[in-house]
Amino acid sequence: MIVDEKMTSHQNGFIDLWLPRDQKFKTKIDYNGKTVESEISTFENDATCNTTMQLM
């Protein structure tokens, strides 16, 4: 577990989350009964900004 805490998003809905390099992470975000899960990886050619996770 890297982060297990409440976080507040910016006005635009984004959050800042720094993760260790060269790893894969299972990510889950919950808010007001809505959830999104995704895998994020931090290898050299991976994107540094994830904009595809949407609460449903």
HELIX and SHEET records of a PDB file:
SHEET    1   A 2 LYS A  24  TYR A  31  0                                        
SHEET    2   A 2 LYS A  34  SER A  41 -1                                        
END                                                                             
